[in-house]
Amino acid sequence: MNGTTAEDVLRQLRVWPVTFATPKDALLALRAGNIDAVVYDRPLLAWFVKQDFQSSIQLLDTIFDFQNYAFAVPLNSTHRKSIGVAVLDATESPWWGQTIFRYTGTR
């Protein structure tokens, strides 16, 4: 997609991608055989594949540039520690794995 980190990473690898306005447009082009692959944010791509392309597109485990997500909190916030603990509790729980699988089909 235009202006994404995926596009930046591919260009750093000297791959000149064809860009699309939306992930769905890219996946439609892939299914039609007009392109060979789609490179995009994995959790979002997994969700799009699961919603509309599960029977026709295979999502690979290849990661070009691993990225974490974060919450920005002011340094002096009284909520900083409690938010960090809550995020860790959630992401280490069985619920987190089940939720990821439900929405993306991956573990």
Residue, then its C-alpha position, 0 to 999 in steps of 0.5 A: m500500500n502507498g506510504t506504508t512501512a512495508e513499502d519502505v522495507l521493500r525499497q530498502l531491499r531494492v524491491w520496487p513494489v506495485t502499490f495499491a490503494t487498499p489491502k483488499d485491492a492488492l489481495l484481489a490482484l494477487r488472486a487474479g494472478n496479476i502480482d506474485a505476493v502481497v507484503y503488508d502489516r501481518p495482523l491486518l493482512a491476516w484479518f483481510v485474508k480470513q475475512d474474504f480470501q481464506s479459501s484462495i490465498q495462503l498467508l506465509d510466516t515470512i516477516f521482513d521487519f518485525q514491529n511491535y505496537a505500543f501505547a504512548v503515555p506521558l512519562n509522569s502519568t500515574h497510569r503508566k505502570s498499571i497500563g503496562v501491567a494490564v497489557l502484559d497480563a492480557t498478552e500473556s493470557p490464553w484469552w490473547g492467543q484465542t483472540i488473535f486466532r479468532y481474528t487472524g487465523t494465526r497463532 
